[in-house]
Amino acid sequence: MVVCILHLLILRSVDPTIRITYHPRNKKISQSGFFSLSSKTTTHTFTQRLTIFNTKTSVADNVKITDQLPVSEDSQVTVKWEQPALIIPGADSTAGAQLKVPAPLKIANGVIASWYGAEEPGVDIEALGADGKFNWVCSIGAQAKINLTMQWEVTAPVRSTITGL
């Protein structure tokens, strides 16, 4: 069983006056289930914090950072994205309903998150979120810092071997 975890950092226009720091990732492990090993699961909860610092003496608008949440490559392993709480298109719609590009999610004042490619014309709506890629779009005041948090849970059978964690 494999869970692919990647973190990408891409600024649309590389600007050395914008500094991004990925802090050490926190991990908590819990087990649940009763009696037989086949019903027991292990849940790994990860929290990744990042800080964006605008060293300029002016506001930095529309700073775009592309990041990625993990995606399971095995049906017995589930990944639940907690933060940002982006919705996968069609995840909560009824059968036969027309899919729409989800609206960007306001995270904080001047910070939104949206699926990578959602703003592109002719986007394949069904593919949004399938690879876990998303964008943070931030407006950062002069000499200001903002903190962002990603959090996810990976749940798998207790004796599973998961790579990439």
C-alpha positions in Angstrom: 0.0 0.0 0.0 1.4 3.4 -1.0 0.5 6.9 -0.1 2.3 9.5 -2.2 3.2 12.6 -0.3 4.7 15.5 -2.1 5.2 19.1 -1.3 5.8 21.4 -4.2 6.7 25.0 -3.9 6.3 27.1 -7.1 6.0 30.8 -7.2 4.5 32.0 -10.5 7.2 34.7 -10.7 10.1 34.0 -8.5 10.8 36.9 -6.2 13.6 36.7 -3.7 11.9 39.3 -1.5 9.2 36.8 -0.7 10.6 34.1 1.8 8.7 30.9 2.4 9.6 28.7 5.3 8.3 25.1 5.8 8.4 24.4 9.5 9.0 20.8 10.7 6.0 18.6 10.1 4.1 17.3 13.2 2.8 13.8 13.2 0.5 12.0 15.6 -0.4 8.4 15.4 -3.5 6.7 16.9 -5.1 3.2 16.5 -8.7 2.2 16.5 -10.8 -0.9 16.1 -11.5 -4.0 18.3 -10.7 -7.7 18.5 -9.3 -8.9 15.2 -6.3 -7.3 13.5 -8.3 -7.1 10.2 -10.6 -4.4 11.7 -7.9 -2.3 13.4 -6.6 0.8 11.7 -3.8 3.2 12.3 -4.4 6.9 11.7 -1.5 9.3 11.1 -2.4 12.9 11.5 0.0 15.4 9.9 0.2 19.1 10.4 2.5 21.2 8.2 2.9 24.9 8.9 4.5 27.4 6.5 5.3 31.0 6.9 5.4 33.5 4.1 7.4 36.7 4.8 7.3 39.8 2.5 10.6 41.6 3.0 9.5 44.4 0.7 8.5 47.9 1.9 5.4 47.6 -0.2 2.4 45.2 -0.3 2.9 42.0 -2.3 -0.4 41.1 -4.0 -1.4 37.8 -5.6 1.5 35.8 -4.3 0.7 32.4 -5.7 2.2 29.2 -4.1 1.4 25.8 -5.5 1.5 23.1 -2.9 0.2 19.5 -2.7 -1.6 17.3 -0.2 -1.1 13.6 -0.2 -3.2 11.2 -2.4 -3.7 7.5 -1.7 -2.8 5.1 -4.4 -4.5 2.2 -2.6 -8.2 1.6 -1.9 -7.4 0.4 1.7 -5.6 3.6 2.5 -7.7 6.8 2.9 -6.5 10.3 3.0 -8.7 13.0 4.5 -7.7 16.6 3.9 -8.5 18.8 6.9 -6.8 22.1 6.0 -7.3 23.7 3.7 -10.8 22.2 3.5 -11.1 22.2 -0.3 -14.0 20.3 -1.8 -13.4 17.9 -4.7 -15.8 18.7 -7.5 -18.7 16.3 -7.4 -17.9 14.9 -4.0 -21.2 16.1 -2.5 -23.3 16.5 -5.6 -26.2 14.3 -6.7 -25.9 11.9 -9.7 -26.4 13.6 -13.0 -25.8 17.1 -11.6 -23.5 19.3 -13.7 -20.1 19.7 -12.1 -18.9 23.2 -11.3 -15.5 24.6 -10.4 -15.5 25.0 -6.7 -15.2 28.6 -5.5 -11.9 29.6 -3.9 -11.9 29.0 -0.1 -11.1 32.0 2.1 -8.5 31.0 4.6 -7.9 34.3 6.3 -7.9 38.0 5.4 -6.0 38.2 2.1 -5.5 34.5 1.8 -7.4 32.0 -0.4 -6.9 28.4 -1.4 -8.2 26.9 -4.7 -7.5 23.8 -6.7 -4.5 24.0 -9.0 -5.7 24.8 -12.5 -9.2 25.8 -11.5 -8.8 29.3 -13.0 -7.6 27.9 -16.4 -10.1 28.1 -19.3 -11.4 24.7 -20.3 -10.3 23.1 -17.1 -11.2 19.4 -16.7 -13.4 19.8 -13.6 -13.4 16.1 -12.8 -9.6 16.1 -12.6 -9.4 19.0 -10.1 -8.0 17.8 -6.8 -7.2 14.3 -8.1 -3.5 14.9 -7.7 -3.8 16.9 -4.5 -2.3 20.1 -6.0 -3.7 23.4 -4.9 -2.8 27.1 -4.8 -2.5 29.5 -1.9 -3.0 33.0 -3.2 -2.0 35.7 -0.7 -1.8 39.4 -0.3 1.0 40.2 2.2 1.5 43.6 3.7 4.9 45.4 3.7 7.4 43.7 6.0 4.6 41.3 7.1 4.4 37.5 7.7 1.5 35.2 7.3 1.2 31.6 8.6 -0.6 28.9 6.7 -1.4 25.4 7.8 -2.0 22.2 6.0 -3.4 19.2 7.9 -4.4 15.7 6.7 -5.1 12.2 8.1 -3.9 9.0 6.6 -5.9 5.9 7.8 -4.8 2.3 6.9 -5.1 -1.2 8.3 -2.8 -1.7 11.3 -0.2 -3.9 9.6 0.1 -1.9 6.4 3.3 -0.6 5.1 2.9 2.9 3.8 5.7 4.7 2.0 6.2 8.4 1.8 5.1 9.2 5.4 
